[in-house]
Amino acid sequence: MDTYIRCVFCLTGSEHSIAYKIEAKTDAQVIVPKKIKPFHVNGKWIDKEEMLMPGYMFVYSEREIPYSVLKRIEGVARVLTYGEEDKEGYLTGRDYEFAQWVRRENGLIDKLDAIQEGDFIRVTDGALQEMQGKVVAMNRRRHTVNVEVTLFGAKRNIWMGYEVIEKTEGGAGPDTK
């Protein structure tokens, strides 16, 4: 059976209480995505969980839940849609695939210790989102990688944090999109 998935926005900091309210009023599973982020504290690196997308959560259901039901739940600020043409707001395409990936990871996106020099990666956040490149150097102490990408036809090396990249298959190579 297909899964209906929505993205809901609420006040940052109230994600878990709103998720509980949604689950209590529907038969849906709600995931508030988190990430493991390294922090430097007292000369040592420690891993802490923090919100991947503060204020946002995914609502997964095996049946349709009307937009109006979610919108009436106290604390729900918005049920995201694809504009005025989209009255219900179920995720589609890459958004749907991303939400399914979050579900497979049980809502917790781990840090990327498996990245090595020579690996091909895709940028997952920021101005270079979706750009692909090759890891040419690493600074494990700072949790950063130097990635070779092609920008405007020229190869460039850019340092970025582990948390904004993911490993890709094969040798797609540096790419502008």
C-alpha positions as CSV (number, residue, x, y, z in Angstrom):
1,M,0.0,0.0,0.0
2,D,1.2,3.5,-0.7
3,T,2.2,5.9,2.0
4,Y,0.8,9.4,2.1
5,I,3.4,11.8,3.4
6,R,3.0,15.4,4.4
7,C,5.5,18.0,5.8
8,V,4.1,20.0,8.7
9,F,5.6,23.2,10.2
10,C,5.3,24.3,13.8
11,L,7.0,26.7,16.3
12,T,10.6,25.7,16.7
13,G,11.1,23.9,20.0
14,S,7.6,22.4,20.1
15,E,8.1,19.7,17.5
16,H,7.8,16.7,19.8
17,S,4.7,17.9,21.6
18,I,3.0,18.7,18.2
19,A,4.1,15.3,16.8
20,Y,2.4,13.6,19.8
21,K,-0.8,15.6,19.2
22,I,-0.8,14.6,15.5
23,E,-0.3,10.9,16.4
24,A,-3.0,11.1,19.0
25,K,-5.6,12.5,16.6
26,T,-4.7,10.4,13.6
27,D,-3.4,7.0,12.8
28,A,-0.2,8.6,11.4
29,Q,3.5,8.1,12.3
30,V,5.3,11.4,12.8
31,I,9.0,11.8,12.5
32,V,10.9,14.9,13.6
33,P,14.2,14.5,11.7
34,K,17.4,15.0,13.7
35,K,21.1,14.9,12.8
36,I,24.2,14.0,14.7
37,K,26.5,17.0,14.8
38,P,30.0,17.1,16.2
39,F,30.8,19.9,18.7
40,H,34.1,20.9,20.1
41,V,33.8,21.1,23.9
42,N,36.6,21.4,26.4
43,G,39.2,20.4,23.8
44,K,37.3,17.2,22.8
45,W,34.8,16.5,20.0
46,I,31.4,15.2,21.2
47,D,28.4,14.2,19.2
48,K,25.0,15.8,19.9
49,E,21.6,15.4,18.4
50,E,20.1,18.5,16.9
51,M,17.1,19.2,14.7
52,L,17.8,18.6,11.0
53,M,15.1,21.1,10.0
54,P,13.9,23.0,13.1
55,G,10.1,23.4,13.2
56,Y,9.5,20.7,10.5
57,M,8.2,17.2,10.8
58,F,7.0,14.5,8.4
59,V,3.6,12.8,8.8
60,Y,3.3,9.3,7.3
61,S,0.0,7.6,6.9
62,E,-1.4,4.6,5.0
63,R,-4.6,6.5,4.3
64,E,-5.3,10.0,3.4
65,I,-5.6,12.5,6.2
66,P,-7.4,15.7,5.1
67,Y,-5.5,18.9,5.2
68,S,-8.2,20.4,7.4
69,V,-7.6,17.7,10.1
70,L,-3.9,18.5,10.5
71,K,-4.5,22.3,10.3
72,R,-6.9,22.2,13.2
73,I,-4.4,20.6,15.6
74,E,-3.2,23.1,18.1
75,G,0.4,24.2,17.4
76,V,0.4,23.3,13.7
77,A,1.4,26.5,11.9
78,R,1.3,25.3,8.4
79,V,0.8,22.1,6.4
80,L,3.1,22.6,3.4
81,T,1.7,22.4,-0.1
82,Y,3.1,23.0,-3.6
83,G,1.2,26.3,-4.0
84,E,-2.5,27.3,-4.7
85,E,-3.0,24.5,-7.1
86,D,-2.2,21.9,-4.5
87,K,-5.1,21.7,-2.0
88,E,-3.9,18.7,0.0
89,G,-0.1,18.9,0.2
90,Y,1.1,15.3,-0.1
91,L,4.8,15.1,-0.9
92,T,5.8,14.0,-4.4
93,G,9.0,13.4,-6.4
94,R,12.3,14.1,-4.6
95,D,10.5,15.5,-1.5
96,Y,8.7,12.2,-1.2
97,E,12.0,10.2,-1.7
98,F,13.7,12.4,0.9
99,A,10.9,11.8,3.4
100,Q,11.1,8.0,2.8
101,W,14.9,8.1,3.3
102,V,14.4,9.9,6.6
103,R,11.9,7.2,7.6
104,R,14.3,4.4,6.7
105,E,16.9,6.2,8.9
106,N,14.4,6.3,11.8
107,G,14.6,10.1,11.7
108,L,18.2,10.2,12.8
109,I,20.8,11.3,10.2
110,D,24.2,10.1,11.4
111,K,27.5,11.9,10.8
112,L,29.5,10.8,7.8
113,D,32.6,9.0,9.1
114,A,32.6,6.7,6.1
115,I,33.7,9.5,3.6
116,Q,37.3,9.1,2.4
117,E,39.6,10.9,-0.1
118,G,38.6,9.9,-3.6
119,D,34.9,9.4,-2.8
120,F,32.3,11.1,-4.9
121,I,29.8,13.1,-2.9
122,R,26.6,15.2,-3.4
123,V,26.1,18.4,-1.4
124,T,22.8,18.2,0.5
125,D,22.4,21.7,1.9
126,G,23.3,25.3,1.3
127,A,24.1,27.3,-1.8
128,L,25.8,24.4,-3.6
129,Q,22.9,22.0,-2.8
130,E,22.7,19.1,-5.3
131,M,26.2,19.8,-6.7
132,Q,28.4,16.7,-7.0
133,G,32.1,16.5,-6.6
134,K,35.1,14.4,-5.5
135,V,36.7,14.5,-2.1
136,V,40.4,15.5,-2.5
137,A,41.4,16.1,1.1
138,M,40.0,15.7,4.6
139,N,40.5,17.4,8.0
140,R,39.1,14.9,10.4
141,R,39.9,17.1,13.4
142,R,37.6,19.9,12.0
143,H,35.1,17.5,10.5
144,T,35.5,19.0,7.0
145,V,36.3,17.8,3.5
146,N,37.9,19.6,0.5
147,V,35.7,18.8,-2.5
148,E,36.6,19.4,-6.1
149,V,33.6,20.7,-8.0
150,T,33.1,22.3,-11.4
151,L,31.7,25.8,-11.3
152,F,31.1,27.7,-14.5
153,G,33.3,25.3,-16.5
154,A,36.3,25.6,-14.1
155,K,37.4,23.1,-11.4
156,R,37.4,24.6,-7.9
157,N,38.2,23.2,-4.5
158,I,35.8,24.1,-1.7
159,W,36.0,23.1,2.0
160,M,32.7,22.1,3.6
161,G,31.4,20.3,6.7
162,Y,30.6,16.6,6.9
163,E,27.0,17.5,7.7
164,V,26.2,19.0,4.2
165,I,27.4,16.1,2.1
166,E,26.5,12.5,1.3
167,K,28.4,9.8,-0.5
168,T,27.2,8.9,-4.0
169,E,27.7,5.8,-6.1
170,G,30.1,5.6,-8.9
171,G,32.3,8.2,-10.6
172,A,29.8,10.9,-11.5
173,G,32.6,13.3,-11.0
174,P,32.5,17.0,-10.3
175,D,29.3,18.4,-11.8
176,T,27.5,21.7,-11.9
177,K,24.1,20.3,-11.0
